[in-house]
Amino acid sequence: MKRLVWYGSLLAVVAMTVAPANADLVGLWRFDNDVNPQPDSSGEGNNAEVVDATWANDPVRGGAMNFEGEGDNNPVQWLEVEDSDSLSIEETGLTIATWAYFTQFDNWNSIMGKTGESAMNKPSPYDMYTNRGTGIVQFFVGEGNGAIQPTPALDPPDVEEWVHLAVTLDEEGEVVHYLNGEENGTGFVDPDAFPRIDEDTNLFIGSRADGTTNMHGLLDDVSIFNHALTADEIAAIMSGDYSAYGVGGTAVTGDFDKDGDFDDADMDALSAVVRAGSNDAAFDLTGDGLVDTSDRSNWVINVKGTWFGDSNLDGEFNSTDFVVVFSRNQYEDGIAGNSGWGDGDWNGDGDFDSSDFVAAFTDGGYEQGVRPPAAVPEPSATVLALLGAMLFGFVRRRR
């Protein structure tokens, strides 16, 4: 019996040891790629469905979400996240942060809101937007029906300029606003007078359930924490560093869609970020601040432990991989950007052509079996000589 108790205690310790490092980060939407739904990088699975908003490749921020609309003074465009336990922040601290580009303050601009089921303009339990006319950031908490108390920031952000906004609420009710990493006003919400009660409604980004507070401009790196971040922590996420929460830097595992597998979907997502040149820290496997071909090599060699050319990701590069890729009929098909790793795009440019064979055979893994740990072989002249003959044979057979 004592041994059983000891084993149970040991398992409890192990469980606490391996608990996810990003427990305080419950939602992070980086908008680095034009996809729907937009993935949640926090690991909580709070993916955001895009409703009428459009993805933009911004010259300053890279990928961002555009809520501006065309010729509409008050566009109703948003992202919607299904209700989850992790977003129902009722007792702990809270932080909402984002990069924002406002085009006007004639109307309200919603950042994020989780509001009441019937009173859709009442926080349940939180709501954040800029005030109409002044542009002052307002933050609310509540129980979805009763009276609410605004806690405004001090100075408004600039229009037509990227700014970083954050607001924190601790368990005692102290509120701190931040503008570009600097404190921008404080407030207090009495937790007894204004309790946070979640009515299990969906979370809206860039709008609200009632459709009246709609973002005019762009948002990027929208995040929410179940913890009141410090000023230093605000500065870190403002710089794009979420490594303290298991996102980006050396904490990245390479399972970018967090489905538990290292597969071609992860490599294709990484290749898309490399092509976009956005340097999204969530894909920075080498921790050098860049997302480039070295991160692709790191994924192939260190994360997956395989070779360039291993299209089916079974750990070996051999003739089976050629059968796989040529059966998909994408070799030099003239359709730009339609190929992924499993289709033969081994160099990550989005197409399957002769340059992919150069990338694969330069790695030197053809018919070498499973890649040895830390092996960096040089391609032999014989293998390179085979490339032309094999490619000719496969293309001729396909015709």
C-alpha positions, 0 to 999 in steps of 0.5 A: 500500500505504501508503495502504491501511495508513493507511485501515486505521489510520483505520478502527481509530481511528474504531471505537475512537471510536464504541465504546459508552460503556456497555462496563463496564455489562453488565446493568441491569434497571430493572423500570419496566414490567409486561412479560415479558421485562424489558428489559436497559437496558445495551445488551447484550441480556441481557433477563430472563425473569420466572418466577412473580415479579410486577411491582409499582408501589411507592409509593417506587421506582415499578416494581419486581419482587416475589418475596414470593409469597402465603402461602409462607414460601420462595417460588421466584420469579425472573428468568432471563437466558440465558448470554452472553459479557458476563455471563461475567466471569472476568478483569476486575473486577466490581460487582453493585448493587441496590435491595432491600426485604427482608421477613425474614431467617429464610431466605436472600435471593438478589440474583443468582447464576450458579452451577455446572452440576451443583453449583448452589449453587457460584458459577460465577463469582459469587453474592450473597445475604443470610445466613439468620438474620443478614441479612449480605450474602455474596459468593462467586466460584468455578469451580462445583465446588471450595471457596469463600470467603465475603466477608461485609459488616459490617452487615446492611441494615434489614428492611421498608425500601428499601436500596441494596446493592453489592459490588465485586471488583477484578482483584487480589481486593479486595472492598468492600461498600456499604450505602446508598452507604457502605462496609460491610466489605471482604474478599479473594479470592485469584484463584489459590486461588479462580479464576473459571470460568464454566460457561456457565449462566444468570444468576438474579435473586431466586433461584438455580439450586438454588431454595434461596436465594430473595428475600423482598421486592422488587428494583429497578435490579439491575445488573452491571458488568465493572469494580470501581466506585469509591465515587463511581460507586456513589453515582451509580448509587444516585441512578439516574444511569447516564449514564456508561454511555450510559443516561439523561440526554443520552446517551439516543438514544430507541431504548429497546428498542435494536433499531436503530429509532426506532419506535412501540414506543419511543414507546409505552414512553416514554408508559407511563413518563410515565403511571406517573410513575416518572421512569426516567432511561433515558427522560429525553431532556431531562436534567431529571430528569423523564420527562413530556410534554416528553420525548415532544415531544423524541422526536417533534420531535428524535429522530424529526424528525416531527409529532404525528399521524404515526401511520405515522412516515413523516415526514409528517402527512397523510390517510394517517395517518387511514386507518391509525388508523381502520382499527384501530377503536380510536377511542373504543372504550371499552377503557381503555389499549389504544391506542398511537401507531400506533393514534392515541394521540398524546397518550400517555394510552393511548386514541384519542379527540378529545384526540389530534386536539387534540394533533396539530393543535396541533403544526401539521404537517398536510399540511406535508410533512417537518418542517423542522429546529428548526421550531416552527410555530403551528397556523393557524385554517384547519387547526384549523377542518378538524379538526372536519369531518375527524373528523366525516367519518371517524367517519361513514364508519366507521359 
